[in-house]
């Protein structure tokens, strides 16, 4: 499931849904990044992770909560915190 905010944050054309696509397909810039490290650690350790990440190419900051699932994947919740970072700057 991806709500309207998740679809908007994904950057896919015309509000297309990221459902059914791998994270790496939707966010290719995260391959080899700290984001990938956080996600892989969450799956390997079976523990949730919480972090913020700046997607510079997209000009956004996300607060991320990722929770391991029983199926071996992750449930990921994004919150756009770009305006909060801009205000703090």
PDB file of N, CA, C and O in Angstrom:
ATOM      1  N   UNK A   1       0.841  -1.180   0.000  1.00  0.00           N
ATOM      2  CA  UNK A   1       0.000   0.000   0.000  1.00  0.00           C
ATOM      3  C   UNK A   1       0.879   1.233   0.000  1.00  0.00           C
ATOM      4  O   UNK A   1       1.872   1.280   0.726  1.00  0.00           O
ATOM      5  N   UNK A   2       0.542   2.213  -0.784  1.00  0.00           N
ATOM      6  CA  UNK A   2       1.232   3.499  -0.763  1.00  0.00           C
ATOM      7  C   UNK A   2       0.172   4.589  -0.781  1.00  0.00           C
ATOM      8  O   UNK A   2      -0.630   4.669  -1.712  1.00  0.00           O
ATOM      9  N   UNK A   3       0.171   5.428   0.249  1.00  0.00           N
ATOM     10  CA  UNK A   3      -0.807   6.510   0.273  1.00  0.00           C
ATOM     11  C   UNK A   3      -0.380   7.626  -0.679  1.00  0.00           C
ATOM     12  O   UNK A   3       0.674   7.536  -1.310  1.00  0.00           O
ATOM     13  N   UNK A   4      -1.190   8.672  -0.783  1.00  0.00           N
ATOM     14  CA  UNK A   4      -0.915   9.756  -1.734  1.00  0.00           C
ATOM     15  C   UNK A   4       0.427  10.421  -1.452  1.00  0.00           C
ATOM     16  O   UNK A   4       1.151  10.766  -2.386  1.00  0.00           O
ATOM     17  N   UNK A   5       0.768  10.605  -0.175  1.00  0.00           N
ATOM     18  CA  UNK A   5       2.043  11.226   0.166  1.00  0.00           C
ATOM     19  C   UNK A   5       3.211  10.354  -0.280  1.00  0.00           C
ATOM     20  O   UNK A   5       4.205  10.868  -0.795  1.00  0.00           O
ATOM     21  N   UNK A   6       3.103   9.040  -0.090  1.00  0.00           N
ATOM     22  CA  UNK A   6       4.169   8.131  -0.516  1.00  0.00           C
ATOM     23  C   UNK A   6       4.325   8.154  -2.032  1.00  0.00           C
ATOM     24  O   UNK A   6       5.444   8.131  -2.544  1.00  0.00           O
ATOM     25  N   UNK A   7       3.217   8.200  -2.743  1.00  0.00           N
ATOM     26  CA  UNK A   7       3.290   8.257  -4.210  1.00  0.00           C
ATOM     27  C   UNK A   7       3.953   9.555  -4.652  1.00  0.00           C
ATOM     28  O   UNK A   7       4.773   9.551  -5.571  1.00  0.00           O
ATOM     29  N   UNK A   8       3.605  10.668  -4.003  1.00  0.00           N
ATOM     30  CA  UNK A   8       4.200  11.959  -4.354  1.00  0.00           C
ATOM     31  C   UNK A   8       5.698  11.957  -4.054  1.00  0.00           C
ATOM     32  O   UNK A   8       6.499  12.402  -4.875  1.00  0.00           O
ATOM     33  N   UNK A   9       6.069  11.460  -2.889  1.00  0.00           N
ATOM     34  CA  UNK A   9       7.472  11.446  -2.493  1.00  0.00           C
ATOM     35  C   UNK A   9       8.311  10.516  -3.359  1.00  0.00           C
ATOM     36  O   UNK A   9       9.520  10.710  -3.485  1.00  0.00           O
ATOM     37  N   UNK A  10       7.678   9.506  -3.959  1.00  0.00           N
ATOM     38  CA  UNK A  10       8.430   8.551  -4.775  1.00  0.00           C
ATOM     39  C   UNK A  10       8.953   9.193  -6.051  1.00  0.00           C
ATOM     40  O   UNK A  10       9.934   8.725  -6.628  1.00  0.00           O
ATOM     41  N   UNK A  11       8.300  10.268  -6.495  1.00  0.00           N
ATOM     42  CA  UNK A  11       8.740  10.939  -7.714  1.00  0.00           C
ATOM     43  C   UNK A  11       8.343  10.229  -8.992  1.00  0.00           C
ATOM     44  O   UNK A  11       8.795  10.614 -10.071  1.00  0.00           O
ATOM     45  N   UNK A  12       7.501   9.193  -8.901  1.00  0.00           N
ATOM     46  CA  UNK A  12       7.058   8.489 -10.096  1.00  0.00           C
ATOM     47  C   UNK A  12       6.100   9.370 -10.891  1.00  0.00           C
ATOM     48  O   UNK A  12       5.367  10.174 -10.315  1.00  0.00           O
ATOM     49  N   UNK A  13       6.108   9.221 -12.188  1.00  0.00           N
ATOM     50  CA  UNK A  13       5.291  10.056 -13.070  1.00  0.00           C
ATOM     51  C   UNK A  13       3.809   9.869 -12.798  1.00  0.00           C
ATOM     52  O   UNK A  13       3.351   8.761 -12.519  1.00  0.00           O
ATOM     53  N   UNK A  14       3.079  10.945 -12.881  1.00  0.00           N
ATOM     54  CA  UNK A  14       1.610  10.944 -12.795  1.00  0.00           C
ATOM     55  C   UNK A  14       1.073  10.276 -11.541  1.00  0.00           C
ATOM     56  O   UNK A  14      -0.011   9.693 -11.570  1.00  0.00           O
ATOM     57  N   UNK A  15       1.813  10.350 -10.435  1.00  0.00           N
ATOM     58  CA  UNK A  15       1.340   9.769  -9.191  1.00  0.00           C
ATOM     59  C   UNK A  15       1.264   8.255  -9.210  1.00  0.00           C
ATOM     60  O   UNK A  15       0.532   7.662  -8.417  1.00  0.00           O
ATOM     61  N   UNK A  16       2.020   7.611 -10.117  1.00  0.00           N
ATOM     62  CA  UNK A  16       2.018   6.144 -10.182  1.00  0.00           C
ATOM     63  C   UNK A  16       2.423   5.570  -8.836  1.00  0.00           C
ATOM     64  O   UNK A  16       3.174   6.193  -8.085  1.00  0.00           O
ATOM     65  N   UNK A  17       1.936   4.413  -8.544  1.00  0.00           N
ATOM     66  CA  UNK A  17       2.198   3.788  -7.256  1.00  0.00           C
ATOM     67  C   UNK A  17       3.535   3.049  -7.253  1.00  0.00           C
ATOM     68  O   UNK A  17       3.889   2.390  -8.230  1.00  0.00           O
ATOM     69  N   UNK A  18       4.270   3.162  -6.155  1.00  0.00           N
ATOM     70  CA  UNK A  18       5.493   2.365  -6.027  1.00  0.00           C
ATOM     71  C   UNK A  18       5.221   0.916  -5.610  1.00  0.00           C
ATOM     72  O   UNK A  18       6.147   0.109  -5.536  1.00  0.00           O
ATOM     73  N   UNK A  19       3.958   0.588  -5.339  1.00  0.00           N
ATOM     74  CA  UNK A  19       3.595  -0.762  -4.913  1.00  0.00           C
ATOM     75  C   UNK A  19       3.947  -1.753  -6.022  1.00  0.00           C
ATOM     76  O   UNK A  19       3.654  -1.522  -7.195  1.00  0.00           O
ATOM     77  N   UNK A  20       4.572  -2.846  -5.635  1.00  0.00           N
ATOM     78  CA  UNK A  20       4.955  -3.871  -6.593  1.00  0.00           C
ATOM     79  C   UNK A  20       6.326  -3.644  -7.204  1.00  0.00           C
ATOM     80  O   UNK A  20       6.779  -4.447  -8.020  1.00  0.00           O
ATOM     81  N   UNK A  21       6.984  -2.577  -6.827  1.00  0.00           N
ATOM     82  CA  UNK A  21       8.327  -2.274  -7.320  1.00  0.00           C
ATOM     83  C   UNK A  21       9.295  -2.396  -6.148  1.00  0.00           C
ATOM     84  O   UNK A  21       8.921  -2.177  -4.996  1.00  0.00           O
ATOM     85  N   UNK A  22      10.511  -2.738  -6.447  1.00  0.00           N
ATOM     86  CA  UNK A  22      11.493  -2.789  -5.367  1.00  0.00           C
ATOM     87  C   UNK A  22      11.877  -1.368  -4.975  1.00  0.00           C
ATOM     88  O   UNK A  22      11.775  -0.433  -5.769  1.00  0.00           O
ATOM     89  N   UNK A  23      12.314  -1.234  -3.744  1.00  0.00           N
ATOM     90  CA  UNK A  23      12.784   0.071  -3.277  1.00  0.00           C
ATOM     91  C   UNK A  23      13.882   0.595  -4.193  1.00  0.00           C
ATOM     92  O   UNK A  23      13.929   1.787  -4.497  1.00  0.00           O
ATOM     93  N   UNK A  24      14.764  -0.296  -4.632  1.00  0.00           N
ATOM     94  CA  UNK A  24      15.933   0.099  -5.435  1.00  0.00           C
ATOM     95  C   UNK A  24      15.507   0.603  -6.806  1.00  0.00           C
ATOM     96  O   UNK A  24      16.207   1.423  -7.398  1.00  0.00           O
ATOM     97  N   UNK A  25      14.377   0.133  -7.325  1.00  0.00           N
ATOM     98  CA  UNK A  25      13.857   0.611  -8.608  1.00  0.00           C
ATOM     99  C   UNK A  25      13.307   2.036  -8.468  1.00  0.00           C
ATOM    100  O   UNK A  25      13.520   2.878  -9.340  1.00  0.00           O
ATOM    101  N   UNK A  26      12.604   2.293  -7.371  1.00  0.00           N
ATOM    102  CA  UNK A  26      11.989   3.606  -7.165  1.00  0.00           C
ATOM    103  C   UNK A  26      13.020   4.629  -6.698  1.00  0.00           C
ATOM    104  O   UNK A  26      12.949   5.798  -7.078  1.00  0.00           O
ATOM    105  N   UNK A  27      13.972   4.200  -5.883  1.00  0.00           N
ATOM    106  CA  UNK A  27      14.983   5.089  -5.313  1.00  0.00           C
ATOM    107  C   UNK A  27      16.389   4.591  -5.684  1.00  0.00           C
ATOM    108  O   UNK A  27      17.148   4.220  -4.789  1.00  0.00           O
ATOM    109  N   UNK A  28      16.756   4.573  -6.963  1.00  0.00           N
ATOM    110  CA  UNK A  28      18.053   4.007  -7.360  1.00  0.00           C
ATOM    111  C   UNK A  28      19.253   4.718  -6.733  1.00  0.00           C
ATOM    112  O   UNK A  28      20.325   4.129  -6.594  1.00  0.00           O
ATOM    113  N   UNK A  29      19.072   5.962  -6.362  1.00  0.00           N
ATOM    114  CA  UNK A  29      20.185   6.708  -5.761  1.00  0.00           C
ATOM    115  C   UNK A  29      20.545   6.209  -4.362  1.00  0.00           C
ATOM    116  O   UNK A  29      21.559   6.626  -3.802  1.00  0.00           O
ATOM    117  N   UNK A  30      19.732   5.325  -3.795  1.00  0.00           N
ATOM    118  CA  UNK A  30      20.043   4.811  -2.459  1.00  0.00           C
ATOM    119  C   UNK A  30      20.926   3.567  -2.492  1.00  0.00           C
ATOM    120  O   UNK A  30      21.422   3.138  -1.451  1.00  0.00           O
ATOM    121  N   UNK A  31      21.127   2.985  -3.665  1.00  0.00           N
ATOM    122  CA  UNK A  31      21.999   1.812  -3.756  1.00  0.00           C
ATOM    123  C   UNK A  31      23.408   2.223  -3.333  1.00  0.00           C
ATOM    124  O   UNK A  31      23.974   3.177  -3.867  1.00  0.00           O
ATOM    125  N   UNK A  32      23.961   1.501  -2.379  1.00  0.00           N
ATOM    126  CA  UNK A  32      25.305   1.793  -1.886  1.00  0.00           C
ATOM    127  C   UNK A  32      25.372   2.936  -0.887  1.00  0.00           C
ATOM    128  O   UNK A  32      26.461   3.328  -0.466  1.00  0.00           O
ATOM    129  N   UNK A  33      24.225   3.472  -0.506  1.00  0.00           N
ATOM    130  CA  UNK A  33      24.195   4.624   0.405  1.00  0.00           C
ATOM    131  C   UNK A  33      23.935   4.182   1.841  1.00  0.00           C
ATOM    132  O   UNK A  33      23.752   2.996   2.117  1.00  0.00           O
ATOM    133  N   UNK A  34      23.922   5.149   2.743  1.00  0.00           N
ATOM    134  CA  UNK A  34      23.581   4.874   4.136  1.00  0.00           C
ATOM    135  C   UNK A  34      22.171   4.313   4.246  1.00  0.00           C
ATOM    136  O   UNK A  34      21.899   3.503   5.132  1.00  0.00           O
ATOM    137  N   UNK A  35      21.275   4.728   3.365  1.00  0.00           N
ATOM    138  CA  UNK A  35      19.901   4.213   3.380  1.00  0.00           C
ATOM    139  C   UNK A  35      19.914   2.699   3.195  1.00  0.00           C
ATOM    140  O   UNK A  35      19.254   1.971   3.937  1.00  0.00           O
ATOM    141  N   UNK A  36      20.664   2.231   2.208  1.00  0.00           N
ATOM    142  CA  UNK A  36      20.750   0.792   1.981  1.00  0.00           C
ATOM    143  C   UNK A  36      21.300   0.092   3.222  1.00  0.00           C
ATOM    144  O   UNK A  36      20.808  -0.969   3.607  1.00  0.00           O
ATOM    145  N   UNK A  37      22.304   0.677   3.840  1.00  0.00           N
ATOM    146  CA  UNK A  37      22.871   0.096   5.050  1.00  0.00           C
ATOM    147  C   UNK A  37      21.853  -0.026   6.165  1.00  0.00           C
ATOM    148  O   UNK A  37      21.783  -1.053   6.840  1.00  0.00           O
ATOM    149  N   UNK A  38      21.063   1.021   6.359  1.00  0.00           N
ATOM    150  CA  UNK A  38      20.011   0.985   7.388  1.00  0.00           C
ATOM    151  C   UNK A  38      18.996  -0.124   7.097  1.00  0.00           C
ATOM    152  O   UNK A  38      18.632  -0.888   7.991  1.00  0.00           O
ATOM    153  N   UNK A  39      18.543  -0.208   5.844  1.00  0.00           N
ATOM    154  CA  UNK A  39      17.539  -1.201   5.481  1.00  0.00           C
ATOM    155  C   UNK A  39      18.081  -2.621   5.630  1.00  0.00           C
ATOM    156  O   UNK A  39      17.395  -3.501   6.150  1.00  0.00           O
ATOM    157  N   UNK A  40      19.288  -2.836   5.180  1.00  0.00           N
ATOM    158  CA  UNK A  40      19.875  -4.182   5.274  1.00  0.00           C
ATOM    159  C   UNK A  40      20.102  -4.581   6.731  1.00  0.00           C
ATOM    160  O   UNK A  40      19.922  -5.743   7.093  1.00  0.00           O
ATOM    161  N   UNK A  41      20.493  -3.629   7.558  1.00  0.00           N
ATOM    162  CA  UNK A  41      20.675  -3.903   8.985  1.00  0.00           C
ATOM    163  C   UNK A  41      19.342  -4.259   9.629  1.00  0.00           C
ATOM    164  O   UNK A  41      19.268  -5.176  10.447  1.00  0.00           O
ATOM    165  N   UNK A  42      18.286  -3.532   9.259  1.00  0.00           N
ATOM    166  CA  UNK A  42      16.961  -3.813   9.827  1.00  0.00           C
ATOM    167  C   UNK A  42      16.526  -5.237   9.509  1.00  0.00           C
ATOM    168  O   UNK A  42      16.011  -5.940  10.378  1.00  0.00           O
ATOM    169  N   UNK A  43      16.731  -5.665   8.269  1.00  0.00           N
ATOM    170  CA  UNK A  43      16.335  -7.023   7.883  1.00  0.00           C
ATOM    171  C   UNK A  43      17.228  -8.051   8.575  1.00  0.00           C
ATOM    172  O   UNK A  43      16.729  -9.035   9.120  1.00  0.00           O
ATOM    173  N   UNK A  44      18.535  -7.832   8.559  1.00  0.00           N
ATOM    174  CA  UNK A  44      19.476  -8.798   9.135  1.00  0.00           C
ATOM    175  C   UNK A  44      19.264  -8.980  10.636  1.00  0.00           C
ATOM    176  O   UNK A  44      19.354 -10.094  11.152  1.00  0.00           O
ATOM    177  N   UNK A  45      18.983  -7.875  11.334  1.00  0.00           N
ATOM    178  CA  UNK A  45      18.834  -7.923  12.788  1.00  0.00           C
ATOM    179  C   UNK A  45      17.390  -8.104  13.239  1.00  0.00           C
ATOM    180  O   UNK A  45      17.128  -8.338  14.419  1.00  0.00           O
ATOM    181  N   UNK A  46      16.446  -7.994  12.290  1.00  0.00           N
ATOM    182  CA  UNK A  46      15.043  -8.116  12.655  1.00  0.00           C
ATOM    183  C   UNK A  46      14.581  -6.988  13.561  1.00  0.00           C
ATOM    184  O   UNK A  46      13.727  -7.181  14.425  1.00  0.00           O
ATOM    185  N   UNK A  47      15.158  -5.797  13.354  1.00  0.00           N
ATOM    186  CA  UNK A  47      14.842  -4.650  14.214  1.00  0.00           C
ATOM    187  C   UNK A  47      14.444  -3.458  13.351  1.00  0.00           C
ATOM    188  O   UNK A  47      14.924  -3.310  12.227  1.00  0.00           O
ATOM    189  N   UNK A  48      13.575  -2.618  13.876  1.00  0.00           N
ATOM    190  CA  UNK A  48      13.187  -1.417  13.141  1.00  0.00           C
ATOM    191  C   UNK A  48      14.318  -0.392  13.194  1.00  0.00           C
ATOM    192  O   UNK A  48      15.142  -0.394  14.108  1.00  0.00           O
ATOM    193  N   UNK A  49      14.332   0.480  12.191  1.00  0.00           N
ATOM    194  CA  UNK A  49      15.303   1.573  12.142  1.00  0.00           C
ATOM    195  C   UNK A  49      14.560   2.874  11.909  1.00  0.00           C
ATOM    196  O   UNK A  49      13.482   2.888  11.315  1.00  0.00           O
ATOM    197  N   UNK A  50      15.133   3.947  12.371  1.00  0.00           N
ATOM    198  CA  UNK A  50      14.566   5.282  12.225  1.00  0.00           C
ATOM    199  C   UNK A  50      15.730   6.215  11.922  1.00  0.00           C
ATOM    200  O   UNK A  50      16.723   6.238  12.648  1.00  0.00           O
ATOM    201  N   UNK A  51      15.601   6.985  10.843  1.00  0.00           N
ATOM    202  CA  UNK A  51      16.673   7.901  10.456  1.00  0.00           C
ATOM    203  C   UNK A  51      16.119   8.964   9.516  1.00  0.00           C
ATOM    204  O   UNK A  51      14.994   8.849   9.029  1.00  0.00           O
ATOM    205  N   UNK A  52      16.910   9.991   9.268  1.00  0.00           N
ATOM    206  CA  UNK A  52      16.576  10.992   8.261  1.00  0.00           C
ATOM    207  C   UNK A  52      17.601  10.894   7.150  1.00  0.00           C
ATOM    208  O   UNK A  52      18.761  10.548   7.375  1.00  0.00           O
ATOM    209  N   UNK A  53      17.147  11.208   5.943  1.00  0.00           N
ATOM    210  CA  UNK A  53      18.054  11.165   4.795  1.00  0.00           C
ATOM    211  C   UNK A  53      17.716  12.301   3.834  1.00  0.00           C
ATOM    212  O   UNK A  53      16.547  12.604   3.595  1.00  0.00           O
ATOM    213  N   UNK A  54      18.755  12.920   3.293  1.00  0.00           N
ATOM    214  CA  UNK A  54      18.583  13.977   2.300  1.00  0.00           C
ATOM    215  C   UNK A  54      18.737  13.369   0.915  1.00  0.00           C
ATOM    216  O   UNK A  54      19.813  12.894   0.554  1.00  0.00           O
ATOM    217  N   UNK A  55      17.669  13.386   0.147  1.00  0.00           N
ATOM    218  CA  UNK A  55      17.702  12.933  -1.242  1.00  0.00           C
ATOM    219  C   UNK A  55      18.015  14.159  -2.092  1.00  0.00           C
ATOM    220  O   UNK A  55      17.117  14.802  -2.636  1.00  0.00           O
ATOM    221  N   UNK A  56      19.303  14.470  -2.196  1.00  0.00           N
ATOM    222  CA  UNK A  56      19.746  15.713  -2.825  1.00  0.00           C
ATOM    223  C   UNK A  56      19.239  15.857  -4.256  1.00  0.00           C
ATOM    224  O   UNK A  56      18.822  16.946  -4.649  1.00  0.00           O
ATOM    225  N   UNK A  57      19.266  14.785  -5.040  1.00  0.00           N
ATOM    226  CA  UNK A  57      18.825  14.863  -6.433  1.00  0.00           C
ATOM    227  C   UNK A  57      17.348  15.216  -6.541  1.00  0.00           C
ATOM    228  O   UNK A  57      16.918  15.786  -7.545  1.00  0.00           O
ATOM    229  N   UNK A  58      16.565  14.881  -5.514  1.00  0.00           N
ATOM    230  CA  UNK A  58      15.136  15.179  -5.508  1.00  0.00           C
ATOM    231  C   UNK A  58      14.820  16.436  -4.705  1.00  0.00           C
ATOM    232  O   UNK A  58      13.702  16.949  -4.745  1.00  0.00           O
ATOM    233  N   UNK A  59      15.833  16.928  -3.967  1.00  0.00           N
ATOM    234  CA  UNK A  59      15.645  18.140  -3.177  1.00  0.00           C
ATOM    235  C   UNK A  59      14.759  17.963  -1.970  1.00  0.00           C
ATOM    236  O   UNK A  59      14.112  18.916  -1.534  1.00  0.00           O
ATOM    237  N   UNK A  60      14.714  16.756  -1.415  1.00  0.00           N
ATOM    238  CA  UNK A  60      13.855  16.507  -0.266  1.00  0.00           C
ATOM    239  C   UNK A  60      14.614  15.810   0.859  1.00  0.00           C
ATOM    240  O   UNK A  60      15.594  15.099   0.638  1.00  0.00           O
ATOM    241  N   UNK A  61      14.127  16.040   2.061  1.00  0.00           N
ATOM    242  CA  UNK A  61      14.560  15.323   3.262  1.00  0.00           C
ATOM    243  C   UNK A  61      13.422  14.419   3.674  1.00  0.00           C
ATOM    244  O   UNK A  61      12.264  14.839   3.688  1.00  0.00           O
ATOM    245  N   UNK A  62      13.740  13.180   4.011  1.00  0.00           N
ATOM    246  CA  UNK A  62      12.738  12.248   4.521  1.00  0.00           C
ATOM    247  C   UNK A  62      13.126  11.784   5.909  1.00  0.00           C
ATOM    248  O   UNK A  62      14.294  11.525   6.198  1.00  0.00           O
ATOM    249  N   UNK A  63      12.122  11.685   6.756  1.00  0.00           N
ATOM    250  CA  UNK A  63      12.256  10.959   8.007  1.00  0.00           C
ATOM    251  C   UNK A  63      11.736   9.559   7.673  1.00  0.00           C
ATOM    252  O   UNK A  63      10.647   9.411   7.119  1.00  0.00           O
ATOM    253  N   UNK A  64      12.512   8.549   8.010  1.00  0.00           N
ATOM    254  CA  UNK A  64      12.199   7.187   7.598  1.00  0.00           C
ATOM    255  C   UNK A  64      12.087   6.265   8.812  1.00  0.00           C
ATOM    256  O   UNK A  64      12.939   6.273   9.701  1.00  0.00           O
ATOM    257  N   UNK A  65      11.030   5.482   8.827  1.00  0.00           N
ATOM    258  CA  UNK A  65      10.853   4.403   9.798  1.00  0.00           C
ATOM    259  C   UNK A  65      10.698   3.132   8.963  1.00  0.00           C
ATOM    260  O   UNK A  65       9.808   3.055   8.117  1.00  0.00           O
ATOM    261  N   UNK A  66      11.543   2.147   9.190  1.00  0.00           N
ATOM    262  CA  UNK A  66      11.458   0.881   8.456  1.00  0.00           C
ATOM    263  C   UNK A  66      11.328  -0.259   9.452  1.00  0.00           C
ATOM    264  O   UNK A  66      12.094  -0.361  10.410  1.00  0.00           O
ATOM    265  N   UNK A  67      10.348  -1.109   9.207  1.00  0.00           N
ATOM    266  CA  UNK A  67      10.017  -2.199  10.109  1.00  0.00           C
ATOM    267  C   UNK A  67      10.122  -3.525   9.369  1.00  0.00           C
ATOM    268  O   UNK A  67       9.492  -3.690   8.324  1.00  0.00           O
ATOM    269  N   UNK A  68      10.905  -4.478   9.883  1.00  0.00           N
ATOM    270  CA  UNK A  68      10.978  -5.789   9.239  1.00  0.00           C
ATOM    271  C   UNK A  68       9.613  -6.473   9.253  1.00  0.00           C
ATOM    272  O   UNK A  68       8.849  -6.341  10.209  1.00  0.00           O
ATOM    273  N   UNK A  69       9.321  -7.203   8.182  1.00  0.00           N
ATOM    274  CA  UNK A  69       8.065  -7.948   8.098  1.00  0.00           C
ATOM    275  C   UNK A  69       8.337  -9.436   8.271  1.00  0.00           C
ATOM    276  O   UNK A  69       9.471  -9.891   8.127  1.00  0.00           O
ATOM    277  N   UNK A  70       7.301 -10.178   8.575  1.00  0.00           N
ATOM    278  CA  UNK A  70       7.448 -11.631   8.729  1.00  0.00           C
ATOM    279  C   UNK A  70       7.860 -12.291   7.423  1.00  0.00           C
ATOM    280  O   UNK A  70       8.455 -13.369   7.435  1.00  0.00           O
ATOM    281  N   UNK A  71       7.555 -11.662   6.305  1.00  0.00           N
ATOM    282  CA  UNK A  71       7.890 -12.223   4.991  1.00  0.00           C
ATOM    283  C   UNK A  71       9.343 -11.969   4.603  1.00  0.00           C
ATOM    284  O   UNK A  71       9.784 -12.412   3.543  1.00  0.00           O
ATOM    285  N   UNK A  72      10.093 -11.261   5.448  1.00  0.00           N
ATOM    286  CA  UNK A  72      11.503 -11.008   5.148  1.00  0.00           C
ATOM    287  C   UNK A  72      11.778  -9.691   4.462  1.00  0.00           C
ATOM    288  O   UNK A  72      12.919  -9.423   4.086  1.00  0.00           O
ATOM    289  N   UNK A  73      10.776  -8.870   4.292  1.00  0.00           N
ATOM    290  CA  UNK A  73      10.956  -7.559   3.677  1.00  0.00           C
ATOM    291  C   UNK A  73      10.858  -6.461   4.713  1.00  0.00           C
ATOM    292  O   UNK A  73      11.050  -6.691   5.907  1.00  0.00           O
ATOM    293  N   UNK A  74      10.556  -5.267   4.239  1.00  0.00           N
ATOM    294  CA  UNK A  74      10.416  -4.114   5.121  1.00  0.00           C
ATOM    295  C   UNK A  74       9.124  -3.382   4.823  1.00  0.00           C
ATOM    296  O   UNK A  74       8.713  -3.268   3.668  1.00  0.00           O
ATOM    297  N   UNK A  75       8.491  -2.891   5.863  1.00  0.00           N
ATOM    298  CA  UNK A  75       7.419  -1.908   5.734  1.00  0.00           C
ATOM    299  C   UNK A  75       8.090  -0.574   6.014  1.00  0.00           C
ATOM    300  O   UNK A  75       8.716  -0.400   7.060  1.00  0.00           O
ATOM    301  N   UNK A  76       7.965   0.365   5.093  1.00  0.00           N
ATOM    302  CA  UNK A  76       8.689   1.632   5.203  1.00  0.00           C
ATOM    303  C   UNK A  76       7.700   2.784   5.239  1.00  0.00           C
ATOM    304  O   UNK A  76       6.799   2.875   4.405  1.00  0.00           O
ATOM    305  N   UNK A  77       7.882   3.664   6.220  1.00  0.00           N
ATOM    306  CA  UNK A  77       7.041   4.842   6.362  1.00  0.00           C
ATOM    307  C   UNK A  77       7.932   6.060   6.182  1.00  0.00           C
ATOM    308  O   UNK A  77       8.920   6.233   6.895  1.00  0.00           O
ATOM    309  N   UNK A  78       7.571   6.903   5.219  1.00  0.00           N
ATOM    310  CA  UNK A  78       8.319   8.130   4.947  1.00  0.00           C
ATOM    311  C   UNK A  78       7.513   9.331   5.421  1.00  0.00           C
ATOM    312  O   UNK A  78       6.284   9.338   5.363  1.00  0.00           O
ATOM    313  N   UNK A  79       8.223  10.331   5.885  1.00  0.00           N
ATOM    314  CA  UNK A  79       7.593  11.621   6.170  1.00  0.00           C
ATOM    315  C   UNK A  79       8.501  12.685   5.581  1.00  0.00           C
ATOM    316  O   UNK A  79       9.699  12.707   5.861  1.00  0.00           O
ATOM    317  N   UNK A  80       7.939  13.566   4.768  1.00  0.00           N
ATOM    318  CA  UNK A  80       8.705  14.644   4.154  1.00  0.00           C
ATOM    319  C   UNK A  80       8.966  15.712   5.210  1.00  0.00           C
ATOM    320  O   UNK A  80       8.033  16.331   5.722  1.00  0.00           O
ATOM    321  N   UNK A  81      10.238  15.924   5.532  1.00  0.00           N
ATOM    322  CA  UNK A  81      10.621  16.921   6.531  1.00  0.00           C
ATOM    323  C   UNK A  81      11.453  18.041   5.909  1.00  0.00           C
ATOM    324  O   UNK A  81      12.216  18.723   6.592  1.00  0.00           O
ATOM    325  N   UNK A  82      11.288  18.212   4.597  1.00  0.00           N
ATOM    326  CA  UNK A  82      12.046  19.221   3.849  1.00  0.00           C
ATOM    327  C   UNK A  82      11.798  20.621   4.398  1.00  0.00           C
ATOM    328  O   UNK A  82      12.746  21.382   4.593  1.00  0.00           O
ATOM    329  N   UNK A  83      10.539  20.973   4.649  1.00  0.00           N
ATOM    330  CA  UNK A  83      10.221  22.312   5.143  1.00  0.00           C
ATOM    331  C   UNK A  83      10.823  22.546   6.525  1.00  0.00           C
ATOM    332  O   UNK A  83      11.269  23.652   6.829  1.00  0.00           O
ATOM    333  N   UNK A  84      10.838  21.533   7.345  1.00  0.00           N
ATOM    334  CA  UNK A  84      11.438  21.669   8.689  1.00  0.00           C
ATOM    335  C   UNK A  84      12.938  21.922   8.573  1.00  0.00           C
ATOM    336  O   UNK A  84      13.480  22.729   9.329  1.00  0.00           O
ATOM    337  N   UNK A  85      13.611  21.261   7.659  1.00  0.00           N
ATOM    338  CA  UNK A  85      15.049  21.497   7.473  1.00  0.00           C
ATOM    339  C   UNK A  85      15.301  22.887   6.911  1.00  0.00           C
ATOM    340  O   UNK A  85      16.263  23.551   7.299  1.00  0.00           O
ATOM    341  N   UNK A  86      14.450  23.326   6.009  1.00  0.00           N
ATOM    342  CA  UNK A  86      14.593  24.671   5.430  1.00  0.00           C
ATOM    343  C   UNK A  86      14.407  25.734   6.510  1.00  0.00           C
ATOM    344  O   UNK A  86      15.140  26.722   6.545  1.00  0.00           O
ATOM    345  N   UNK A  87      13.435  25.534   7.383  1.00  0.00           N
ATOM    346  CA  UNK A  87      13.183  26.501   8.459  1.00  0.00           C
ATOM    347  C   UNK A  87      14.342  26.541   9.444  1.00  0.00           C
ATOM    348  O   UNK A  87      14.695  27.606   9.951  1.00  0.00           O
ATOM    349  N   UNK A  88      14.932  25.390   9.714  1.00  0.00           N
ATOM    350  CA  UNK A  88      16.064  25.329  10.653  1.00  0.00           C
ATOM    351  C   UNK A  88      17.313  25.978  10.081  1.00  0.00           C
ATOM    352  O   UNK A  88      18.151  26.493  10.820  1.00  0.00           O
ATOM    353  N   UNK A  89      17.432  25.949   8.746  1.00  0.00           N
ATOM    354  CA  UNK A  89      18.599  26.556   8.096  1.00  0.00           C
ATOM    355  C   UNK A  89      18.474  28.053   8.111  1.00  0.00           C
ATOM    356  O   UNK A  89      19.356  28.751   7.611  1.00  0.00           O
TER     357      UNK A  89
END
